[in-house]
Amino acid sequence: MAAGGNVDGWGLEKTHNMLRLILEAEPALLTARNGMNKTAAEWAKHEKKRQSAQFLSHYATMNPGLSGR
C-alpha cells in the first residue's frame, strides 16, 4: 500500500480518503509488514510523509478491531 500517495497532486483530504477506502476494504494492510519489516505507518514516517503517518497511526487507534478481521 502506498502510504500516502502523491499528497502534492491529490491533496491531503483525497489522499486520506483513499487510505481510508483501502483500509476499510482490507484492514489487515494496517498491520502488514513490507520487505523492510515496516508497517504502512512506519514506512510513511521513513518516507517523511508525516501527515500520512499520523493519519495511519490515528486510524489504527480509532479502529482497533479492524486489523483483527
For each residue, the residues with C-beta under 8 A, 3 or more apart:
1: 19 22 29 32 40
2: 5
3: 19 40 41 43 44 47 49 52 53 56
4: 7 15 19 44 47 49 51 52 53
5: 2 9 10 15 18 19
6: 9 10 15
7: 4 10 11 12 15 49 51 52
8:
9: 5 6
10: 5 6 7 14 15 18
11: 7 14 15
12: 7 15 16 51
13: 16 17
14: 10 11 17 18
15: 4 5 6 7 10 11 12 18 19 52
16: 12 13 19 20 52 55
17: 13 14 20 21
18: 5 10 14 15 21 22
19: 1 3 4 5 15 16 22 23 52 55 56 59
20: 16 17 23 24 59
21: 17 18 24 25
22: 1 18 19 25 26 29
23: 19 20 26 27 29 30 59 63 66
24: 20 21 27 66
25: 21 22
26: 22 23 29
27: 23 24 30 63 66 67 68 69
28: 31 32 67 69
29: 1 22 23 26 32 40
30: 23 27 39 40 41 56 59 60 66 67
31: 28 39 60 67
32: 1 28 29 39 40
33: 37 38 39
34: 37 38 43
35:
36: 43 46
37: 33 34
38: 33 34 42 43 46
39: 30 31 32 33 42 43 56
40: 1 3 29 30 32 43 44 56
41: 3 30 44 45 53 56 57 60
42: 38 39 45 46 53
43: 3 34 36 38 39 40 46 47
44: 3 4 40 41 47 49 50 52 53 56
45: 41 42 48 49 50 53
46: 36 38 42 43
47: 3 4 43 44
48: 45
49: 3 4 7 44 45 52 53
50: 44 45 53 54
51: 4 7 12 54 55
52: 3 4 7 15 16 19 44 49 55 56
53: 3 4 41 42 44 45 49 50 56 57
54: 50 51 57 58
55: 16 19 51 52 58 59
56: 3 19 30 39 40 41 44 52 53 59 60
57: 41 53 54 60 61
58: 54 55 61 62
59: 19 20 23 30 55 56 62 63
60: 30 31 41 56 57 63 64 66 67
61: 57 58 64
62: 58 59
63: 23 27 59 60 66
64: 60 61 67 68
65: 68 69
66: 23 24 27 30 60 63 69
67: 27 28 30 31 60 64
68: 27 64 65
69: 27 28 65 66
